[in-house]
């Protein structure tokens, strides 16, 4: 499997309800470094996985919806915990929709898998990885 990764970051605020989260139950900030790994079985006709420029722009566009926001007040996170794992899945779903909508160009139709990794600190990270629907 071939892979290309791009990286960006977001700054968010949130609180995570439940005793298991200890002090994170209170409102706090987080800066997530986000790695997006695009994968395909064979390279396209240009010998690439995906156009890195389009991938970078699309990731930035997706992340703009949550950057500098309080996830406790964000419509797509209302009534659910905004754990790192949940946010990783949210990014996956948004990027999968962008790929299906052609935002990464026609060659991106050959993408087979996507992995989203959120680094919540230099020692902790969470990820979500799955095959792309229709790949």
C-alpha positions as CSV (number, residue, x, y, z in Angstrom):
1,X,0.0,0.0,0.0
2,X,1.4,3.4,-1.0
3,X,0.8,6.3,1.4
4,X,1.2,10.1,1.6
5,X,0.7,12.1,4.8
6,X,0.0,15.7,5.4
7,X,0.0,17.5,8.7
8,X,-1.9,20.5,10.2
9,X,-3.1,21.5,13.6
10,X,-6.1,23.0,15.4
11,X,-6.7,24.7,18.7
12,X,-9.9,23.9,20.4
13,X,-11.6,24.1,23.8
14,X,-13.8,21.4,25.3
15,X,-14.8,19.6,28.4
16,X,-15.3,15.8,28.6
17,X,-18.0,14.6,30.9
18,X,-17.5,11.5,33.0
19,X,-15.5,10.7,36.1
20,X,-12.9,8.7,34.1
21,X,-11.8,12.0,32.6
22,X,-10.8,13.6,35.9
23,X,-9.8,17.2,35.5
24,X,-10.5,17.1,31.8
25,X,-14.2,17.3,32.8
26,X,-13.6,21.0,33.2
27,X,-13.3,23.4,30.2
28,X,-9.8,23.3,28.9
29,X,-7.9,24.0,25.7
30,X,-6.0,21.6,23.5
31,X,-3.8,21.9,20.4
32,X,-4.0,18.9,18.3
33,X,-1.4,18.1,15.7
34,X,-3.2,16.1,13.0
35,X,-1.7,13.7,10.6
36,X,-3.7,12.5,7.6
37,X,-2.5,9.5,5.8
38,X,-3.9,8.8,2.3
39,X,-3.4,5.3,1.1
40,X,-3.9,3.5,-2.2
41,X,-2.9,0.1,-3.6
42,X,-1.3,1.4,-6.8
43,X,0.0,4.8,-7.8
44,X,-2.2,6.8,-10.2
45,X,-1.3,7.7,-13.8
46,X,1.0,10.4,-12.5
47,X,2.8,8.0,-10.2
48,X,1.4,9.7,-7.0
49,X,-1.0,8.7,-4.2
50,X,-2.8,12.0,-4.2
51,X,-2.1,15.6,-5.1
52,X,-0.3,16.9,-1.9
53,X,-1.4,20.5,-2.6
54,X,-5.1,19.5,-2.9
55,X,-4.7,17.2,0.1
56,X,-3.2,20.0,2.3
57,X,-5.8,22.5,1.2
58,X,-8.7,20.1,1.9
59,X,-7.4,19.1,5.3
60,X,-7.0,22.8,6.2
61,X,-10.6,23.5,5.0
62,X,-12.0,20.6,7.0
63,X,-10.2,21.6,10.2
64,X,-11.2,25.3,9.8
65,X,-14.7,24.1,10.9
66,X,-13.4,23.4,14.4
67,X,-10.2,25.5,14.7
68,X,-10.4,28.1,17.5
69,X,-13.8,26.8,18.7
70,X,-15.3,25.3,21.8
71,X,-16.4,21.8,20.8
72,X,-18.9,21.9,23.7
73,X,-20.8,24.5,21.6
74,X,-20.1,23.1,18.1
75,X,-23.3,21.7,16.5
76,X,-21.7,18.5,15.4
77,X,-20.5,17.6,18.9
78,X,-23.5,18.6,20.9
79,X,-24.6,15.7,23.2
80,X,-21.4,13.7,22.8
81,X,-18.0,13.6,24.3
82,X,-15.3,15.2,22.1
83,X,-12.6,12.8,23.0
84,X,-9.5,12.6,20.8
85,X,-10.9,9.4,19.3
86,X,-14.2,11.0,18.5
87,X,-12.5,14.0,16.9
88,X,-10.3,11.7,14.8
89,X,-13.4,10.0,13.5
90,X,-15.1,13.3,12.8
91,X,-12.1,14.4,10.7
92,X,-12.2,11.0,8.9
93,X,-15.8,11.4,8.0
94,X,-15.4,15.0,6.7
95,X,-12.4,14.0,4.6
96,X,-14.2,11.0,3.2
97,X,-17.1,13.2,2.1
98,X,-14.6,15.7,0.6
99,X,-12.9,12.9,-1.4
100,X,-16.3,11.6,-2.6
101,X,-17.2,15.2,-3.6
102,X,-14.1,15.4,-5.8
103,X,-12.2,18.0,-3.7
104,X,-9.0,16.1,-4.1
105,X,-9.4,15.8,-7.8
106,X,-10.5,12.8,-10.0
107,X,-7.3,10.8,-9.3
108,X,-8.3,10.6,-5.6
109,X,-11.0,8.1,-6.6
110,X,-8.3,5.5,-6.4
111,X,-7.7,6.1,-2.7
112,X,-8.5,3.0,-0.7
113,X,-7.8,3.9,3.0
114,X,-7.5,6.9,5.2
115,X,-5.9,7.2,8.7
116,X,-6.3,10.2,10.9
117,X,-3.9,10.6,13.9
118,X,-4.4,13.3,16.5
119,X,-1.5,14.1,18.7
120,X,-2.8,15.6,21.9
121,X,0.6,15.9,23.4
122,X,4.2,14.8,22.7
123,X,3.4,11.6,24.5
124,X,-0.2,10.7,23.6
125,X,-2.1,10.3,20.4
126,X,-5.2,8.6,19.1
127,X,-6.2,7.6,15.6
128,X,-9.0,6.3,13.4
129,X,-8.3,4.3,10.3
130,X,-10.7,2.6,7.8
131,X,-11.2,1.8,4.2
132,X,-12.9,4.5,2.2
133,X,-16.5,3.8,1.2
134,X,-16.7,2.9,-2.5
135,X,-13.0,2.4,-2.8
